[in-house]
Amino acid sequence: MRIPGKRVRRLRWIHSDRFAVAVEVEMVIPPDDPSEPRLESETDALLRDDVQEHAQRGDVESLKRRGRVYEVEVVA
């Protein structure tokens, strides 16, 4: 179900122990509470179930299709 309101593009960051991924997503500013943009449930599920899972597994190629990928550098 789509939330009514103005649609804007924003960056959301997904983190794992090895990667950070900047994903541009569509968010909604609802007319009844314009204090901050909100994610629709489908977008939230995509970030949580798809991008987060690929980051946990280290699937860099899949992550690159979703956004900018940064790998954590381990300094010994």
KAVENDA-V999393 format. One record per residue. N is the residue number from 1. RES is the residue in one letter. D_LAST is the distance of its C-alpha to the last C-alpha in whole Angstrom. Layout:
N/RES/D_LAST + N/RES/D_LAST
//
This chain:
1/M/48 + 2/R/48 + 3/I/47 + 4/P/50 + 5/G/49 + 6/K/47 + 7/R/44 + 8/V/41 + 9/R/38 + 10/R/35 + 11/L/31 + 12/R/29 + 13/W/26 + 14/I/25 + 15/H/21 + 16/S/19 + 17/D/16 + 18/R/15 + 19/F/18 + 20/A/20 + 21/V/23 + 22/A/26 + 23/V/29 + 24/E/33 + 25/V/35 + 26/E/39 + 27/M/39 + 28/V/43 + 29/I/44 + 30/P/47 + 31/P/50 + 32/D/51 + 33/D/47 + 34/P/46 + 35/S/43 + 36/E/41 + 37/P/40 + 38/R/40 + 39/L/38 + 40/E/41 + 41/S/40 + 42/E/40 + 43/T/37 + 44/D/35 + 45/A/36 + 46/L/34 + 47/L/31 + 48/R/31 + 49/D/32 + 50/D/31 + 51/V/28 + 52/Q/26 + 53/E/27 + 54/H/26 + 55/A/23 + 56/Q/22 + 57/R/23 + 58/G/21 + 59/D/24 + 60/V/23 + 61/E/27 + 62/S/28 + 63/L/26 + 64/K/27 + 65/R/31 + 66/R/30 + 67/G/28 + 68/R/26 + 69/V/22 + 70/Y/19 + 71/E/16 + 72/V/13 + 73/E/10 + 74/V/6 + 75/V/4 + 76/A/0
//
